Amino acid sequence: VVDWAGQTGRTKNCKVLLGVNRAPFETLFLDSVADAQRRTSERPKKRARVLASTDLGLPEVTCPGPPACCGTVLTTKGQVGPGPVKVGVGVMILQEGRDGYVLVSRRKGSHGAGKHQLPGGHLEFGETWEECAIRETMEETGIELKKCYFAAVTNDYMPEEGKHYITIMMVGTCAASQEPQLLEPNKSDGWSWEPWGKLPGELFHPLQKLHASNFKLPLPASITA
């Protein structure tokens, strides 16, 4: 089991969770790959996965533990596979008076860079889908959603990126007076209203799957809840 060291407030260490079957996990904080190798080799009956923090600048190596070790690969990008399936939320924003259009931007600085995406992000612990959609829309675009509801779900396995997401697609409306702002320029290159039937360029995996399905974009006036 792997988790980011950054989520524990330790930005220069690796975090390793060790366990046997369903036994309680033991948490170790490691200072280097050598430390990870030593710790895992000392536990020949336990399975381990090791994730390197990106700021360690480590070369690509394979966890050298005993045969019971899962053999997870450490990389300088901090990628690991297979990893946990994550939950994302995408938001189709429908502006009043602009029927048939959604807000999209081109991704930057992450997997799927250069492809067009909807506003959205990771579902945080304890959030509802609606809360996540409203928060991410505000954080990325400055738009305040008036109404928001569940629309669809996509199963997004991206083996070339070493990632697997379940993406909850939400639909929300905003007032005609609201226009998007580029609030996270490190993540996208600007927002634009585009017709659902003719979305530009390559589409990010979740949006591409939804767009290729028989999903019909609703009209803003039809959303009543």
Secondary structure, DSSP 8 states (H G I E B T S, - for coil): -B--GGGGT-TTSEEEEEESTTS--EEEEESSHHHHHHHHHT-TTSEEEEE--GGG----EE----TTS---EE-TT---SS---EEEEEEEEEETT-TTEEEEEEE-SSTTTTSEE-SEEE--TT--HHHHHHHHHHHHH----SEEEEEEEEEEEETTTTEEEEEEEEEEEE-TT-------TTTEEEEEEEEGGG--S-B-HHHHHHHHTT-----GGG---
